[in-house]
Amino acid sequence: MKLILVVIDGLTPAVFEDAVESGATPALAFLAEHGSYGRGVSTFPSLTPVCLSSIATGAHPDVHRIPHLVWYHRGQRRVVEYGSSFAAIRAAGTRRSFLDAVFNMNEQHLGPEAVTVYEALEDEGLTAAAVNVTCYRGRTPHRAVVPGFTRQAFAPKRFFYYSLFESDVTGAPVGVFGRSAGSIDAYAAAVGRWLVTRDGFDFLLYYLPDYDYASHALGPEATQVALARSDAAVGALIEAASGPDEFLERYAVVVCSDHGQTQVERAESLETAFASVDGVLVTASNRAGMVYRLDGCREEPAELARRLDGSAAAEVVLYREGLEAVARRDGEELRFAPAERDWRTSGDPALLDQPDALERAWHALANPNAGELVVSPPAGVELTDLAGRSHLGGGSHGSLDAGDSEVPMLTVGIHAPLPRRIVDLKPLALAHFGVHKRDAADAA
C-alpha cells in the first residue's frame, strides 16, 4: 500500500479536534473515522524550516542543522534569513534570502549526515513525490520552469515547488498569487489530483501551508475558512482516487502539522538586552531567538544569559556549559545532560516543564549553527524580526510551550503505533515500505 503524508502547517490539535467533531472538515473527518488519533510533539525551535527538516530527515536540529528562520552563518560570517517577513527579507537582502530559502537550505545548510525520506526511499527503488515542502533534498536534478532560472534543484523524482519547479506538466494554476485566498493549497490540490489520478508515486509528502498564513494574520482560533480550504485539498486526493473506499484501498495516510500556534499579545525586542555588549549578534523572529558570540565578545554564555533575567522577551534561556546544557528561568537554573536511559539533572526539573523539553532543548543547542543562547519567550510574546516586524494580534509559534509545540497526529491504514513526535514520521514511512537501514545515524 502506498503512503501519503499530509502536513497542514500550523494546525493545532484543538482546532483539528473541533473541526473533525463538528463535521466542518468532511475529508479530515472521514479519515479520522477510519484512523487512529493522538497528540504529538514538534521539535525546537518550533519554526517551519526546522520542523519540516525534522519531518523529512527524522532528526532534530543537531543532525539536520537547520536552526531557525533566521540565523548567523559562522563560516560565511553573514545572516541567513529564510523568510520571517517580507521586510526582514529586504533587510537581509532579497536575492540572498531567495537563494537561501529555495536552494541553499537544501544544498548547503541541510546537514550532510542527514538522510531525507525521499533519498532513503528512492535509494530502494521507490518513487517519492513532494509538493511545496521546503525541505526537499533528493537525488534527481530538476530545472526551474520559470524562464531565466538555470540553477538545478536536487529533489524527489516527482517534485512540485510553488510553480517554480514542476517535474511534470499537470495544468495546475500558478500558485504564488492570491495567497490570502488559499492559492498555494489550491495549487497543491491540482497537483495532488494529477498524481493520484495517475498513481504517480509510492510516497507523497503533501504540504499545505495556507492555514499557517491565515493563522499568523488572524490568530489560531479564527481560521475556519482557511482550514476548510486545506480540507478541500485533502478531499481532492480522495476524489481523484474515485471515492473514499477506493482511496483507502490504495493509500495509507498520515495527517499532522509541523507545529502549533498561539496568540500574540505583545511584541518584544530581544536585542534590547544586549545593546551595550560588543561582539553579540541577535537573530530572532516569531517565538524563538538566538544570541551569537562574535569576535570581541568578552562575556561567556552564562553572563549573557543572566542579562535576560527579568526580560519581557525571555522566559527560558538555554546554553551549553561544558558537557551540560543549562536552562535559566526566573533567575534559577536547571542543568541537564543525556544519561544511559534518561536524563541526568541538577536543579528543579519544573523549570523545563514543556513537552519533551529536555530532549528538544538539548538537540537545539547541539546544532552547530545555533547561537550560544537559544531563547524561548513567555506566552503571548513574539520577538520582532530583523525589520522590527511581528504578528501582533495574530498567531505565532517557535517556543518550547505546549501551544507552539503540540501537533495533531492521525494515521489511517498504518500497522504501527501512533507516532509520538514529528521526528518519528520518517522512520514510520521507511518501516511502512520495509526499509530499515536508511536513517540519519546510518548515514553518519
C-alpha positions as CSV (number, residue, x, y, z in Angstrom):
1,M,0.0,0.0,0.0
2,K,1.3,3.5,-0.9
3,L,1.6,6.3,1.6
4,I,0.6,9.9,1.7
5,L,1.9,12.2,4.5
6,V,-0.3,15.3,4.7
7,V,1.2,18.2,6.7
8,I,-1.1,21.1,7.4
9,D,1.2,23.9,8.5
10,G,0.4,25.4,11.9
11,L,-2.7,23.3,12.6
12,T,-3.3,23.0,16.4
13,P,-4.7,19.8,18.0
14,A,-7.6,21.7,19.5
15,V,-8.7,23.3,16.1
16,F,-8.3,19.9,14.4
17,E,-10.3,18.1,17.0
18,D,-13.1,20.7,17.0
19,A,-13.3,20.7,13.2
20,V,-13.5,16.9,13.0
21,E,-16.1,16.6,15.7
22,S,-18.3,19.3,14.2
23,G,-18.0,17.9,10.7
24,A,-16.7,21.3,9.4
25,T,-13.9,19.4,7.6
26,P,-15.5,16.4,5.8
27,A,-12.3,15.0,4.3
28,L,-10.5,15.1,7.6
29,A,-13.5,13.8,9.5
30,F,-13.7,10.8,7.1
31,L,-10.0,10.0,7.7
32,A,-10.4,10.4,11.4
33,E,-13.3,8.0,11.4
34,H,-11.1,5.3,9.8
35,G,-7.9,6.0,11.7
36,S,-6.1,6.4,15.0
37,Y,-5.6,9.8,16.5
38,G,-3.5,11.4,19.3
39,R,-1.4,14.5,20.0
40,G,2.3,14.6,19.1
41,V,5.2,16.9,19.7
42,S,7.2,19.0,17.4
43,T,10.9,19.9,17.5
44,F,12.5,23.1,18.8
45,P,12.6,25.9,17.8
46,S,9.1,25.0,16.5
47,L,9.5,27.0,13.3
48,T,8.6,25.8,9.8
49,P,12.1,25.3,8.3
50,V,13.3,23.5,11.4
51,C,10.1,21.4,11.7
52,L,9.8,20.4,8.0
53,S,13.5,19.4,8.1
54,S,12.8,17.2,11.1
55,I,9.9,15.6,9.4
56,A,11.9,15.0,6.2
57,T,15.0,13.7,7.9
58,G,13.6,12.0,11.0
59,A,16.0,14.0,13.1
60,H,16.2,17.0,15.4
61,P,18.3,20.1,14.5
62,D,21.6,18.8,15.8
63,V,21.5,16.4,12.8
64,H,19.8,18.3,10.1
65,R,21.4,21.6,11.2
66,I,18.6,24.0,10.3
67,P,18.4,26.1,13.5
68,H,15.8,28.8,12.9
69,L,14.0,31.0,10.3
70,V,16.9,33.5,10.7
71,W,20.4,32.6,11.9
72,Y,24.1,33.5,11.7
73,H,26.3,31.5,9.3
74,R,29.6,31.5,11.2
75,G,31.6,30.1,8.2
76,Q,30.3,32.8,5.8
77,R,30.0,35.5,8.5
78,R,26.6,36.6,7.5
79,V,22.9,36.3,8.5
80,V,20.7,33.7,6.8
81,E,17.1,34.8,6.5
82,Y,14.6,32.3,5.1
83,G,11.5,34.5,5.3
84,S,10.4,35.8,8.7
85,S,8.6,38.7,6.9
86,F,8.9,40.5,3.6
87,A,10.5,43.4,5.4
88,A,13.0,41.0,7.0
89,I,13.8,39.5,3.6
90,R,14.6,43.0,2.3
91,A,16.7,43.8,5.3
92,A,18.8,40.7,4.8
93,G,18.9,41.1,1.0
94,T,16.1,39.9,-1.2
95,R,18.2,37.9,-3.7
96,R,20.3,36.3,-1.0
97,S,17.2,35.4,1.1
98,F,15.6,33.8,-2.0
99,L,18.7,31.7,-2.8
100,D,19.0,30.7,0.9
101,A,15.3,29.6,1.2
102,V,14.9,27.9,-2.2
103,F,18.4,26.4,-2.9
104,N,21.0,26.8,-0.1
105,M,18.9,25.4,2.7
106,N,18.8,22.0,0.9
107,E,22.2,22.2,-1.0
108,Q,24.4,23.7,1.7
109,H,22.7,24.2,5.1
110,L,21.0,20.8,5.5
111,G,23.4,18.5,7.3
112,P,25.3,16.0,5.1
113,E,24.9,13.3,7.7
114,A,21.1,13.6,7.5
115,V,19.2,11.4,5.0
116,T,15.8,12.6,3.8
117,V,12.9,10.3,3.4
118,Y,13.0,10.9,-0.3
119,E,16.6,9.8,-0.6
120,A,16.1,6.8,1.6
121,L,13.0,5.5,-0.3
122,E,14.3,6.2,-3.8
123,D,17.6,4.5,-3.0
124,E,15.4,1.4,-2.6
125,G,13.8,1.9,-6.0
126,L,10.6,3.5,-4.8
127,T,9.2,6.7,-6.3
128,A,8.8,9.7,-3.9
129,A,6.9,12.9,-4.5
130,A,7.0,16.2,-2.7
131,V,4.5,19.1,-3.2
132,N,5.6,22.6,-1.9
133,V,7.7,21.3,1.0
134,T,10.8,23.4,1.7
135,C,13.0,20.5,2.8
136,Y,13.1,18.5,-0.5
137,R,16.6,17.2,-1.0
138,G,16.7,14.2,-3.2
139,R,18.7,12.5,-6.0
140,T,17.0,13.8,-9.1
141,P,18.1,17.1,-10.8
142,H,15.2,19.4,-11.8
143,R,15.3,22.6,-13.8
144,A,13.1,25.5,-12.9
145,V,10.1,26.1,-15.3
146,V,10.3,29.9,-14.9
147,P,12.4,31.5,-17.7
148,G,15.7,32.9,-16.6
149,F,16.3,30.3,-13.8
150,T,19.0,28.0,-14.8
151,R,20.1,26.6,-11.4
152,Q,19.1,23.0,-10.8
153,A,17.5,21.6,-7.6
154,F,18.0,18.0,-6.5
155,A,14.8,16.6,-5.2
156,P,12.5,13.6,-5.5
157,K,11.6,12.2,-8.9
158,R,8.2,13.8,-8.6
159,F,8.8,17.4,-7.5
160,F,6.4,20.4,-7.4
161,Y,7.5,23.6,-5.7
162,Y,5.3,26.7,-5.7
163,S,5.1,26.7,-9.6
164,L,8.9,27.2,-9.7
165,F,9.8,23.6,-10.2
166,E,7.5,21.1,-11.8
167,S,8.7,17.6,-12.7
168,D,5.5,17.0,-14.8
169,V,3.1,19.2,-16.6
170,T,-0.1,19.0,-14.6
171,G,-2.1,22.0,-15.7
172,A,-2.1,23.3,-12.1
173,P,-2.7,27.1,-11.7
174,V,0.1,29.3,-10.8
175,G,0.4,29.0,-7.0
176,V,2.1,32.2,-5.9
177,F,-0.7,34.7,-6.3
178,G,-3.7,35.1,-4.1
179,R,-2.2,33.6,-1.0
180,S,-4.8,35.1,1.4
181,A,-7.5,33.3,-0.7
182,G,-5.7,29.9,-0.4
183,S,-3.8,29.8,-3.8
184,I,-1.0,27.6,-2.5
185,D,-3.2,24.9,-1.2
186,A,-5.3,25.2,-4.5
187,Y,-2.1,24.6,-6.4
188,A,-1.3,21.6,-4.2
189,A,-4.8,20.2,-4.7
190,A,-4.4,20.4,-8.5
191,V,-1.0,18.7,-8.4
192,G,-2.2,16.1,-5.9
193,R,-5.3,15.3,-8.1
194,W,-3.0,14.8,-11.1
195,L,-0.6,12.5,-9.1
196,V,-3.4,10.3,-7.6
197,T,-5.2,10.0,-10.9
198,R,-2.0,8.6,-12.5
199,D,-1.0,6.6,-9.4
200,G,2.3,8.5,-9.8
201,F,4.1,7.8,-6.5
202,D,4.8,5.4,-3.8
203,F,5.3,8.1,-1.1
204,L,3.9,11.6,-1.3
205,L,4.7,14.4,1.1
206,Y,1.7,16.7,0.6
207,Y,2.4,20.1,2.3
208,L,-0.4,22.6,2.8
209,P,0.9,25.9,4.1
210,D,-2.0,28.4,3.7
211,Y,-3.6,27.6,7.1
212,D,-0.5,28.8,8.8
213,Y,-0.5,32.0,6.7
214,A,-4.1,32.7,7.8
215,S,-3.4,31.8,11.5
216,H,-0.5,34.3,11.5
217,A,-2.8,37.0,10.3
218,L,-6.0,36.2,12.2
219,G,-4.9,34.1,15.2
220,P,-5.3,30.3,15.6
221,E,-8.9,30.5,16.8
222,A,-10.2,32.4,13.7
223,T,-9.1,30.2,10.9
224,Q,-12.1,28.1,10.0
225,V,-12.3,29.4,6.4
226,A,-8.6,28.6,5.8
227,L,-9.0,25.1,7.3
228,A,-11.9,24.4,5.0
229,R,-9.7,25.2,2.1
230,S,-7.0,22.8,3.4
231,D,-9.7,20.2,3.9
232,A,-10.8,20.6,0.3
233,A,-7.2,20.0,-0.8
234,V,-7.2,16.7,1.1
235,G,-10.6,15.9,-0.4
236,A,-9.2,16.4,-3.9
237,L,-6.9,13.4,-3.3
238,I,-9.9,11.3,-2.2
239,E,-12.0,12.3,-5.2
240,A,-9.1,11.6,-7.6
241,A,-9.0,8.0,-6.4
242,S,-12.7,7.6,-7.4
243,G,-14.0,7.9,-3.9
244,P,-13.4,7.1,-0.3
245,D,-13.4,3.4,-0.4
246,E,-11.0,3.2,-3.4
247,F,-8.8,5.8,-1.7
248,L,-8.4,3.8,1.4
249,E,-7.7,0.6,-0.6
250,R,-4.8,2.3,-2.4
251,Y,-3.3,4.6,0.3
252,A,-2.2,4.6,3.9
253,V,-2.4,8.2,5.2
254,V,-0.8,10.3,7.9
255,V,-2.2,13.7,8.7
256,C,-0.3,16.0,11.0
257,S,1.0,19.5,11.4
258,D,4.6,20.7,11.8
259,H,4.0,22.9,14.9
260,G,1.1,24.6,16.7
261,Q,0.3,28.3,17.1
262,T,-0.5,30.6,19.9
263,Q,-2.0,34.1,20.1
264,V,0.4,37.1,20.0
265,E,-0.4,39.7,22.6
266,R,2.8,41.6,22.8
267,A,5.9,42.2,20.6
268,E,9.3,42.5,22.3
269,S,12.8,43.1,21.0
270,L,15.4,40.5,22.1
271,E,18.2,42.8,21.0
272,T,17.5,45.4,23.7
273,A,19.2,43.4,26.5
274,F,22.5,43.4,24.5
275,A,22.6,46.9,23.2
276,S,25.7,47.8,25.3
277,V,27.5,44.5,24.7
278,D,30.2,44.3,22.0
279,G,30.6,41.2,19.8
280,V,27.0,40.0,20.1
281,L,24.6,39.3,17.3
282,V,20.9,38.5,17.9
283,T,18.7,36.7,15.4
284,A,15.0,36.5,16.3
285,S,11.6,36.2,14.8
286,N,8.3,34.6,15.7
287,R,8.6,33.0,19.2
288,A,12.2,32.0,19.3
289,G,15.5,33.8,19.3
290,M,19.3,33.1,19.3
291,V,22.2,35.0,20.6
292,Y,25.7,34.6,19.0
293,R,29.1,35.5,20.4
294,L,31.2,37.0,17.8
295,D,34.9,38.1,17.8
296,G,35.4,40.6,20.5
297,C,32.7,39.3,22.9
298,R,34.2,39.2,26.4
299,E,31.1,37.7,28.1
300,E,30.6,34.0,28.5
301,P,27.2,32.5,27.6
302,A,26.3,32.3,31.3
303,E,26.9,36.1,31.7
304,L,24.9,36.8,28.5
305,A,22.0,34.6,29.8
306,R,21.9,36.5,33.1
307,R,21.3,39.7,31.1
308,L,17.9,38.3,30.2
309,D,16.8,37.8,33.8
310,G,13.5,39.7,34.1
311,S,13.4,40.5,30.4
312,A,10.0,40.6,28.8
313,A,11.4,38.9,25.8
314,A,12.7,35.7,27.5
315,E,11.1,33.1,29.7
316,V,13.6,30.2,29.2
317,V,17.2,30.9,28.2
318,L,19.3,27.8,27.1
319,Y,23.0,27.5,26.7
320,R,25.8,24.9,26.9
321,E,28.4,24.8,29.7
322,G,31.0,22.0,29.3
323,L,29.2,18.7,28.8
324,E,25.9,20.0,30.2
325,A,23.1,22.2,29.0
326,V,21.7,24.9,31.2
327,A,18.1,26.2,31.3
328,R,17.8,29.5,33.1
329,R,14.3,30.7,34.1
330,D,13.2,33.2,36.6
331,G,16.8,33.5,37.9
332,E,17.0,29.8,38.6
333,E,19.0,27.2,36.7
334,L,18.4,23.5,35.7
335,R,21.5,21.6,34.4
336,F,20.9,18.5,32.3
337,A,22.6,16.0,30.0
338,P,21.7,12.7,28.5
339,A,22.2,9.6,30.7
340,E,22.1,6.0,29.7
341,R,18.3,5.6,29.7
342,D,17.1,9.1,30.8
343,W,18.4,12.5,31.7
344,R,20.9,13.5,34.4
345,T,19.6,16.7,36.0
346,S,20.7,19.1,38.7
347,G,18.1,21.7,39.8
348,D,14.4,21.9,39.7
349,P,13.0,19.9,36.7
350,A,9.9,22.1,36.7
351,L,12.0,24.8,35.1
352,L,11.6,22.8,31.9
353,D,8.0,21.6,32.1
354,Q,7.1,21.9,28.5
355,P,6.5,18.8,26.2
356,D,9.7,16.8,25.7
357,A,11.6,19.9,26.8
358,L,14.9,18.3,27.8
359,E,15.2,16.3,24.6
360,R,14.2,19.2,22.3
361,A,16.3,21.8,24.1
362,W,19.4,19.5,24.1
363,H,19.2,18.9,20.4
364,A,18.6,22.6,19.6
365,L,21.7,23.5,21.5
366,A,23.8,20.8,19.8
367,N,23.1,22.2,16.4
368,P,26.4,23.7,15.2
369,N,24.5,26.5,13.5
370,A,22.7,27.5,16.7
371,G,23.5,30.6,18.8
372,E,25.3,30.3,22.1
373,L,22.0,31.2,23.6
374,V,18.6,29.8,22.5
375,V,15.7,31.8,23.8
376,S,12.0,30.7,24.3
377,P,9.8,33.8,25.2
378,P,6.9,33.9,27.6
379,A,3.3,33.0,26.5
380,G,1.8,35.7,24.3
381,V,5.1,37.3,23.3
382,E,6.6,37.4,19.9
383,L,10.1,38.5,19.2
384,T,10.5,41.2,16.5
385,D,12.5,40.2,13.4
386,L,15.3,42.0,11.5
387,A,12.9,44.7,10.3
388,G,11.1,45.1,13.6
389,R,8.0,43.3,12.4
390,S,5.8,40.9,14.3
391,H,2.4,39.2,14.0
392,L,0.9,41.3,16.8
393,G,-2.9,40.5,17.0
394,G,-2.4,37.2,15.1
395,G,-0.8,33.9,15.8
396,S,2.8,32.7,16.1
397,H,5.0,29.8,17.1
398,G,8.6,28.7,17.8
399,S,8.8,28.4,21.6
400,L,9.0,25.3,23.8
401,D,5.5,26.0,25.1
402,A,2.8,23.3,24.5
403,G,0.7,25.6,22.4
404,D,3.5,26.1,19.9
405,S,4.8,22.5,20.2
406,E,1.8,20.1,20.2
407,V,0.5,18.8,16.9
408,P,-2.4,16.6,15.8
409,M,-1.3,13.1,14.7
410,L,-3.7,10.9,12.7
411,T,-2.8,7.7,10.9
412,V,-5.0,5.6,8.6
413,G,-4.1,2.2,7.4
414,I,-0.8,2.2,9.3
415,H,0.1,-1.0,11.1
416,A,2.3,0.6,13.7
417,P,1.9,2.6,17.0
418,L,0.8,6.2,16.6
419,P,3.9,8.4,16.2
420,R,4.5,10.5,19.3
421,R,6.9,13.1,17.7
422,I,7.3,14.6,14.3
423,V,10.8,13.0,14.1
424,D,9.1,9.6,14.2
425,L,7.4,10.2,10.8
426,K,10.3,9.4,8.6
427,P,11.1,6.1,10.4
428,L,7.3,5.3,10.2
429,A,7.4,5.8,6.4
430,L,10.5,3.7,5.9
431,A,9.1,0.9,8.1
432,H,5.8,1.0,6.1
433,F,7.8,0.2,3.0
434,G,10.1,-2.3,4.7
435,V,13.1,0.0,4.6
436,H,15.0,-0.2,7.9
437,K,18.6,0.9,7.2
438,R,18.4,4.4,6.0
439,D,18.2,6.8,8.9
440,A,20.3,9.7,10.0
441,A,22.5,7.6,12.2
442,D,23.3,5.2,9.5
443,A,24.4,8.0,7.2
444,A,27.0,9.4,9.6
